[in-house]
């Protein structure tokens, strides 16, 4: 099903379909919850959660 969907998808779409996208029994990972301070640390300060050094 992924092969057929990728043959007929819009080329401007950012990602291709994977076989797991069509598996009704696959478990999807839960989204990670965090507050706005985590986004500030990552995008403004350049710090990554769980890492000691900066990039």
C-alpha positions in Angstrom: 0.0 0.0 0.0 2.9 2.4 0.7 4.4 1.8 -2.7 1.0 2.5 -4.4 0.5 5.6 -2.3 4.0 6.9 -3.0 3.4 6.5 -6.8 0.4 8.7 -6.6 1.4 11.2 -3.9 1.9 14.9 -4.4 5.7 15.5 -5.1 5.6 18.7 -3.0 4.7 16.6 0.1 7.6 16.6 2.5 7.9 12.9 3.2 7.1 9.6 1.6 4.8 7.0 3.1 6.2 4.1 4.9 4.7 0.6 5.2 4.1 1.2 9.0 1.8 4.1 8.1 -0.7 1.6 6.8 -0.4 -1.0 9.6 -3.4 -0.7 11.9 -1.8 -2.7 14.6 1.4 -0.8 14.9 2.0 1.2 18.1 2.7 4.8 17.7 5.0 6.5 20.1 3.4 9.0 22.5 4.4 12.6 22.0 7.0 14.0 24.4 5.5 16.6 26.7 7.5 19.5 27.9 7.0 23.2 28.7 8.2 26.2 26.8 11.5 26.4 28.7 12.7 23.3 26.9 12.1 25.0 23.5 14.0 28.0 24.7 16.9 25.9 25.9 17.1 24.1 22.6 16.5 26.8 20.0 17.8 29.9 21.7 20.5 28.7 24.1 21.6 25.7 22.0 21.4 23.2 24.9 20.0 19.8 24.4 18.2 18.0 27.2 20.3 15.2 28.7 23.6 16.5 27.2 26.2 18.3 29.2 28.0 20.1 26.3 26.6 22.8 23.9 26.6 22.5 20.2 
